[in-house]
Amino acid sequence: MLGLVAMAHLLQRRAGHPGSRILSVATYRPRTEVGNEPIAALIDSSDEWIRRRCGIESRRHAAPDEDLVTMAATAASKALADAGIDPRDVSAILVATMSHRGRAATVAPMVADALGTSAAAAMDLGAACAGFPYALATADALVRSGAAGYVVLVGAERMTDIIDKHDRGTAFLFGDGAGAVVIGPAQTCGIGPVVWGSDGSGSKLLRYDESGILRMAGPEVFRWATAIIPDLAMRALDAAGISAADLAAFIPHQANLRITSVAAKAIGLGPHVQVATDITTNGNTGAASIPQAMAALPGTTGPALLVGFGAGLSYAAQVVTLP
Ligand code: UT7
């Protein structure tokens, strides 16, 4: 006991920061735009059904040279340039992804290498489609504690690597791409308290099969998501000390436009709130969807409510000040 007390005296704390904030946001959108018709032809569906059931008109599919690391590093590099931060000044790289296959190494160290920040701490964070708000909460804690200065956080997915183009429940829904933010120290709070959780009893609703292909019980996930989002959103607003009327934007995970609409109505968002609808031209890009949707609302400033949800089941929400 005495030894422990003595050791405690030997440890010193790093000086932290009062808050952190998002300094910039950028995306990588793959070159190839794919409309609904070629996908519908493989799954006995139609452009009309896909638009009606999830609001998607087109999505991007990555070409072979648009691998996960390239897309993530390109989005990160743009975000760093927009923030005016030298890559050598980045102390941590976080990559939220659910579609990295086939290599033991995680994506983040390869992104760090591509950016020339190889001394930065680098790790992947697996919380599927809730990965971005989970990683954002982690980045905020790292900066406020002083464990990191500037953090690059990328959501990156090649969902086409993990979906079956003949699966009627997923083939039309998912797309590829990356979205990145740079987070840095701030005198005030630009990333509000996270409200998060999980329900592993639903882990089978979104799972990889024996071949590593994503299988989804769509209607069950739809019902779960629409049931949890209103309460999650209210708790995130309460934690940040604001109300729905104070919001400038609502940026949920772009899972299905109908989920977004049901949630926006349940939260009681006024007409002044910009509701992210990036899914219409990008599909559901997993952990990349929130930063991509954020980048698609350029002139919007002020508080935005982020909500992520997906496989795990995992969920997280927080209010941020848009860059
Ligand atoms: O990102 C991670 C979290 N993921 C989500 O949040 C996704 C949540 N789920 C969804 O977004 C929706 O469940 C989907 C968009 C995936 C599917 O839409 P749905 O309205 O739930 O379709 P359903 O599976 O309930 O099927 C409704 C009908 C059925 O026909 P009947 O039984 O009503 O005659 C299906 O057979 O639509 C039929 N159907 C299709 N028809 C044309 C199912 N899939 C298709 C299809 N094309 N691809």
Boltz pocket constraint, residues with backbone or C-beta under 6 A from the ligand:
constraints:
  - pocket:
      binder: B
      contacts: [[A, 43], [A, 44], [A, 45], [A, 46], [A, 49], [A, 53], [A, 54], [A, 129], [A, 167], [A, 168], [A, 169], [A, 170], [A, 172], [A, 173], [A, 217], [A, 218], [A, 219], [A, 220], [A, 221], [A, 222], [A, 225], [A, 254], [A, 255], [A, 256], [A, 259], [A, 284], [A, 286], [A, 309], [A, 310], [A, 311]]
      max_distance: 6.0
